[in-house]
Amino acid sequence: MSSIDVTEILRASAELQPVKKKPRVGELGDISTATANVADILAALEKDTSQAEVIDEVAVKRIVLQLEKRCLKNREMRIKYGDEPTKFMDSEVDLNFAIQEMHVLAAQPELYDLLVDLGAASTLLQLLAHENSDIIAATVNLLQELSDVDTVNEGGEGAARLIDALVSGQLIETLVQQSIEKLDENVKDEADAIHNALSVVENVLDFQPAYAEQCVGQGLFTWLLRRATQRGPLDANKMFASELLALLLQSSESARKKLTDKIDGFDLLLRALATYKRHDPSSADEREHMENLFDAVCASLLYAPNRQKFLDGEGLQLMNLMLRERKQSRESALKVLNHATNGVEGKANCIKFVEILGLRTIFPLFMRTPSKLKRKDTTPDEHEEDVCSVLASLLRLCGEDGRNRVLMKFSEHEYEKVDRAVELLLKYKERMDRFDARQASRCNSSKLSDEQIEQQYLDRLDAGLYTLQRIALILADVCANANPQCRARANRLLQMRAGSAKINKYLIPILEEYDINLAAEADEERKRTRLLIARLSATDRSA
């Protein structure tokens, strides 16, 4: 690096950018500027296009070849006069002008094919490794415009070729190693350049989500993890890093694996979230950052081995503390708990949650759904889905002692939890009846293909069937295995609310449909469901 900084010259050169020339007197056609009124002059100016360059293939070739030529010239001058910046700074200014002129091509995505054919992608990638941070910043800014989602979508096959050429040329790795890691975020212009670099990544992922694998394999994921969880005040780049981190974890299995590969990513995430255990975010931006971190944890737990890492890192204890506090992190912690305890891989977390007295935390949330006004990012339906999923998982996966502790809760306080379960059962049953009626009026189910039937079932799950199934599993277990007075209480409440004295009339059809749609490998859950159905049926016969 030279001892004389040329960045000030480049910044000053931005003020010397040529502006569009105004027509001179006598260039306004046949009108007389001495006698014409304002309307005549304006009309003539609108018609005059002599100063506007038409961006066609010829212009593209000129602009791209000029960039390549000035890039080579600057490289030669730097090699020749590496210790004398005054001798290569003119070529650096010229190079910066050439980069700025490339911006006009961002408005012509239909010409991106030609950019690829002319080797522009290779030239731009080389410029990302330039010695001058201002050249890097200018190149990143250009790439952000060229890769803009709306522009790329308009560009069709040519835009796809350009993005593919950039990614194939190691765009992500180059951005990380030559741009993001080299730039100094304490300098505002360089911090802005890093933000633009992250925007390029976001644009690329919007265009082709499969490129998430390159982000993981070429170093970006690790940088995002460290930057998103970095201690200190929130800034735009930290928040952007947390957003992209969550996106990669949601879309890439390799990202979920890499989280705990060489570094303990869970420890970093949980330490960052611990800030919000007893303190709310101080701004809307910080609130979004916190939610991004929670989303990252939830996505990470989709990879089964990470459940144990989460447990070992005392993630359950942190979520339990957050659930006890009436802070903004509460609902997100509930969502994490749902992910941690769901499925057979969540067994250890279920057992541990009961051991750390989590039942004292989860049942108050079961009994009361927060109002819509208090939450903007979580709906009451999502709250009920999460809390019912957690309780269903505890009953499914805990050992005998843990299950008994859960079941005993339904006998407390005059069976108020049975009342709540029946209330939710009726609520979601009515909702599904309305949904099914609407679906039946729109299509003839006898003419649906297997694929359409499967999609219809998925739509029903989204519409509330999933939550209804969790409630039915909870109530079935309580009525079949808990204090017999629980079933009697449920029957009496149904008689009062729905005119039916048989809880089984509601539960068994729901469980039978659930059983039919279980995956082929879910043998244990299938056996458990059928046992619940058998025990419920037996109680009817003995009644």
N, C-alpha and C positions, 0 to 999 in steps of 0.2 A: 504494500500500500504506500502511496506517496505521502510526503509530509505536508503537502499543500492540498487543502480540501477544495474540490471543484464543485461541490454541491451548490454553493451560493451563486455561482455563475449559471448553473442549470436553472435554479429557481428564478434568477433574474431574467433568463432567456424566455421563461413562460410569459413574462410581461411584454416580450417583443414579438409574440406570435402575430403573423400578418392578419389584419382584419379585412373583411370584405370591402372592396373599394366602392366608394359612392360614384355614381355616374357624374362625369364632369358636365359643365354647361356645354351644350352643343351635342351631347350624347343622348338626348332625350327624344330622339326621333325628329319629326317635322314640326313639333310645337315650338312656339316662341316662349322662352322662359321669362321674357320681359313682360309679356301680355297674358300668359296663361294663368288661370286661377289654380287654387290649391288642388281641387279635384282633378284637373287635367294633368297636373304634374304627378300626383300620386298614381293615377291610372297609367301614365307612361312609365313610371318606375316599376310598377307591377309587371308590365309587359317586357321590360328590359331584362333579359337573362344572359347578357353577354359576359357577365363576370362570374356566373355560376358554372362550375365544372361538372360535366356529366360523368357520373361514376359508372363506367361500363368496363368491359374486359380490358380495354387498352389502359384505362386509368388504374385499374387494379394492378396490372402488370407493372406500370410505372411506379406505383406507390410501394409495392412489395420489393421490386428490384432495387429501388432507392434505399429502402430499409436495409436490405442485405449488403448493398454496397457500402453504406455508411457504417454498418456494424463491422465489416471487414476492415475498413479504413481506420476506425477507432481502435480495433485490436492491434493493427500494425503499428499505429502511433504509440500505443501504450507499451508495446514490446520494445520499440525503438527508443522511446524517451521515458522509460518507466520512472526515472528519478527526476524528471523535469516536467511536472504537470502543466506548466504554462505552454508547452509545445504540443500537448495532446488535448488540451481543454476545448479548442475550437472543434475538433472532431467529435468531442463528447456532446457539445451543444448541437451540432448537426445531427447526431444520432438521436438526441432527445426530440428534435423537431420531426425527424422521420417517424418516430414512435407516435407522436401526437397526430401526425397526418393519417396514420392507420385507423384512427377512430372513426373516420367517415365510412369505413367498410362495415362497421357494426350495424349500420342502417341498411345494409344490402346483404342480408343473409343468403339470398339466392345466388350470390357470387362466392360463397364459402368454398364451393368445389374448387374454384380456381385458386383460392388461397392454399389449399392442400397441394394441388398440382405444382404450384410455384415454390413449395417448400417453406412456406411462411411459418408453419408450426415448429419446424426445427430451429428457425432463426429466433423465434420468440422464446423457446426453451433455453437457447444459449444465453439470451439476454437476462434470464432469471438468475444466472450465475455471474452477472457482471460485478466488477469490483466496486462500482459506485452505487450506493444505496438508492440514489434518486432515479437511476436508470432502472433498477429493480422495481421500484415503486411505480414508475411510469408503465413498465411492462405488465405488472400485475393489474394495474387499473385498466389497461387495454384488454387484457384477458377477461376481466370481469365483464366488460361491455360485450365482448365477442361471444361470451358464453351465457349471456342473460337468457333466462328461461323463455321469455316471450319471443325473443329474437331467434333462439335456436329452434323453437317449435315452428316458427314461420319458415325456417331455412330448409326443412325437409332433409333429403338425403345428403345434401352438401354440408349442412350443419352437423349431421351425424358423423360424416367423414372427418370433419375438423376436430370434433371432440375425441373421436377414436384415435386420430393421429396424435393429439396432445397426450392422451392417457398412455398410448402405446410408447410414446417417447419419454415415459417416466415423469409425467407432469407432477403427480402427487409427491414423489420422492424429491424432485427438484424444488418444488415449493417449500417442502419441509427443510431440506438440508441447505439449500442455497438462498432461500428467502426468509422464511419464518424464523429459523434458528439464528440467522446472521443479523437480522434487523434488531434494533434496540427500541423496545417499547417505551422507554423513557423519553424518546424523541417523538413528538406528536405525529410528524409526517410518516415516520417509520411504523408507529403503532397503527396508523390509518392503513398503511400498506399491508400489514398483517391482517387487518380486518378485511381488506379487499381480497387477500389470498384465501381467507376462509370463505368469502362469498363465491370465489371461483369453485372451490370444492363443493359448496352447497349447490351451485348451478349444475355441476357435473353429476352430482347424485340425484338431483331432480330429473335430469335428462335420462340417466341410466343408473338406477339403484344398484345394479350388479357391480358397479365400480367401487362399492363399499369394500370389497375384498382388497383392492389396491390401496385403499386408505389404511387398512389394517396391516397389510404386508409391507408397506413402504414408509412406515414410521409415523404417520400422522396420528393414528389412534393413541399411541403412547404419549405424544405431545399434548393431545387434547385432554387426556386423562389428568396429566400433571397440571396443565394450565387451568382446567375447570375446577380443580380442587385446591389450587394454590391459596395459601393464606393471604390475608390482606383485603383491602376494599374491593368492591365490585367495579369492574369497568366493562366497556363494550366487548372487548376481546374475550374476557373471562366468561361473560354470559354467552357469547357466540360459541365458545369452546364447549360449554356444557350442553348447548343445543345440539351441536354436531355429534358430541359424544353419545348422547341419548339416541340420536338417529342411527348411528352406526351399531350400537348395541341392539336396537330394535330390529335392524335389518340383516345383521350378519352373525351367523353362528360362530365364525372364527373370531369375531370381536369378543363375544361372550367367553370363549375359551381363553383368549389372550389376556383378559382382564386379570387373571390370577396366575398367569404363566410364569413370568420372571419377576414381577412386582406384585405386591398385595393390593390390587386395585380396590377391593372391598374396604380395606382399611382406609384408603384415601377417601373414598366416597363417604364412608360412615363418619370419619372425622370431620369432613366438610359439612355433613348434615347435622352433626351434634351441636353446631352453632345455634340451630333453630329448635333445640330441645325446650328451652325456656324463654326464647326471644323470637318475636315475629320479625320477618323481613321489614326493612325500613322504607322500602319503596316498591312500586309495581315491578320494576325491573329485577329487583332482588327476589321478589316473590316468584317471578318467572324462572330465575336462575335456580332457586330452591326446587321448584317443580321439575326442572330438567334433571337435577341430580336424583330426585326420587324416581323419575321415569327411567333413568339409567340403572338404578338398583333393580327395579321391577323387571326390566328387560334382561338383566344379567341373571336373574333367578330362573329364567326360562331354560337355561342350561343346567341340567339336574345336578352335576357335581358342585356347582356353585352354591347349592343350598347348604352343604356342609361348611363351605368357606364362610358363608354368611353366619352360620351358627357359631363357628369357632371365633369369628370376629366380634361376638356378642352383639350382633345385629338385632337379635330378638329383644334383648334387654333395652336397647336404644329405642326400638319401635314401641315397646311397652311403656316406657317413660313418656314418650311423645303422646301416646294415646291417653295417658292420665292427665296431661296438661291440656288446658283449653286454648291451645295456640293454633296458628294457621297450618302447622305441619301435621295436625292430627289426622285429617282424612287421608292424606298421602301415606302416612305411616300405616293406616288401616289397609290401604291397597297393597303396600309392601308385605304386610303380614299375610294377606290372602295369597300372594304369589309364593311366599316362603313355606306355607303349610299345604299348598295344593298338590294333589297327586301323591302317589306312593313314595316319591322322593322326598316329600315333606314330613315324613313320619317322625324323624328325629326332632324337627322343629316343633311339631305338635306336642310331643312328649315334654320338651323343654319349656314350652309356653305354659303348660299347666303347672310345671314345677316352680316357675318364677311367679306364680300367683296371677297369671294372666287372665284367669276367669273373672277376677275382680274388675278387670279392665274391660273385657270384651262384652260382658252382659249388660252393663249400663248403655253401651252403644247399640246393643240389640234392642233394648227397651225403648230407645228414643232416637228418631231420625232427625237430624238437624234441618232447620227450615231452609228454604231456597235462598232467602235473603242473606244468609250468613256465608254462603259459599258460591263462588262464581265458576270454579273449575271442576267441582264435583257435584253431581246431582243427587237428590235424595234416593233415586233408584240405584245409583252406583253405590251409595253408602249401604243400602239394604242388601245389595248383591254381595258386597265384600264381607259384611259381617255374617251373613247367613252361610257364605262359602267357608269362612273360618270355622264356624261352629260345626258345620257338616263334616269338615276335615278332622276336627278334634274327635268327633264321635266315631269316625271311620278308622282313624289311624292310631289313636292312643291305646295303650294297654288297658287291662281291666281296671286298674286303680284310677287311671286318668278318665276313662269313660264313666265310671261310677261318680266321680266328682262332677263331671259335666251334667249327668242325668239328675243328680241330687239337686242341682240348682233350680230345676223346673218344679220342684216341690216347695221351694221357699216362698215366703211372703204370699201365702194363699194362692199359689199357682199362677202368679201374675205373668210368668214367662210362658206358660201354656196359653194363657189368654192372648199374649202378644203373638205367639206363633200362629194361632188360629186366625187372628186378625190379618196377619200377612198372607196366610194361605187364601183367605177369601178375597183379599185385595188382588192378588196376582191371578187367581183363578178367574175372577170376573174380567180382568184385563185380557187374559188369553181367550176367553169365550168371545169377547168383542172382536179381537184380532182374527180369530178363526172364522167368525161370521163374515167379516169383510173379505177375507181371502176366498171363502167359498162362493161369495157373490161375484168374484172377478174371474174365476177359472173353474173348469171341471176337473176335479182331482183324478177322475178315472182315465183322463187322456194325458196325464203328465208322464214324461219320461223318468227314468230312474234318477238322472241328473237333476231334473227339475224338482223331484220329490225331495232329494237331498238338500237342495238349495232352500226349498220351502221350510224344511226342518231347521236349517241354520237361521233363517229369517225369524222363525218362531222363538228360537233360543234368544236371539237379540231382542225380541219384543217383550221378553219377560219370562219365557219358559224356563230358562236356566235358573233364575232365582226361585221360581215356583218349585222346581225339582229339588233345590237345596232345602227349601222349607219343608217339603214333603218328606225328605230323608230324615230331617231332624225330628219332625213330629212322629213319624213312623217309629223311630228308635225310642222316643220317649213313651209313646203309647204301648209299645211292645215290651219294653225292658225296664222302664222306670216304675215308680210307685203306681199301682193300679188306679189310684185316685186321679192321676194325671189324665188318663184316658177318659175317665168319667167326667172330669172337668171339661175336656175338649168336646165331648158329646153334648153336655149341657149347654155349652156356649153356642155350638152349632144349632141346637134346637132353638135357641133364642134369636140368633142372627140370621139363620138361613132356613129354618123350618125343618132341618134334618137332624136326627139324633144319632147318626152313624158317621163317625170320622172316617171310617174305612171307605165309605162311598166316595170320598174325595181323594184319599191317599192312594188306594190300590191302582186305579187307572193311571195316575201320574207315574207311579213306580213301574208299572208294566210297560208304559211307553219308554221310560228311561232305560229299562232293562233291554228292550228290543234294540235300542240305538247305541248301546255300549260297544266299544271297539272289540274286535275279536280277541285281543290279548288281555282284556280286562276281566280275567277269570275270577279273581278274588272279589272284585266289586260286584260282579254278576251273582256270585254265590251269596254275598251279603244281602243284596237287594231281594233275591228270591227268598231268603230266610226271613227277611222282614215281612214280605208279602204273606208267607206261610203263617207267621206268628200273628199277624193282624187278622187273617182269616180264621185262625183258631180261636181268637178272642170272641169273634162273632158267634161261632158255633157254641162256645161255652156260656155265652151270655143268656 
